[in-house]
Amino acid sequence: MTVVQFTGMKVFSTTLARDREHMGDNITRWVQENQPAGDRDKTVTQSSDKEFHCLTITLFYRERPRLSA
């Protein structure tokens, strides 16, 4: 069995309906701007109570090696 070693994670979370509508765009923008290495995984978590619905998407990734100057 191969175990992927992740070196970074990014958490996107919101309780506001209007922010949930744009969450996918925000995640796509972050991925394009940060270009994490190929191995990625995600966890989607939803929780709620009588008033609030919270959606959290956590991205796990390997950072690209930094070029030495």
Residue pairs with C-beta under 8 A, 6 or more apart in sequence:
4 39
4 41
4 62
5 62
6 39
6 41
6 60
6 61
6 62
7 61
7 62
7 63
8 36
8 60
8 61
8 62
8 63
9 58
9 59
9 60
9 61
10 30
10 34
10 58
10 59
10 61
11 56
11 57
11 58
11 59
12 23
12 26
12 27
12 30
12 56
12 57
12 58
12 59
13 54
13 55
13 56
13 57
14 20
14 23
14 54
14 55
15 52
15 53
15 54
15 55
17 53
20 53
20 55
23 55
23 57
27 57
27 59
31 59
35 64
36 59
36 61
36 62
36 63
36 64
37 61
37 62
37 63
37 64
38 62
39 61
39 62
40 59
40 60
40 61
40 62
41 59
41 60
41 61
42 57
42 58
42 59
42 60
43 57
43 58
43 60
44 55
44 56
44 57
45 55
45 56
45 57
45 58
46 53
46 54
46 55
46 56
47 53
47 54
47 56
48 54
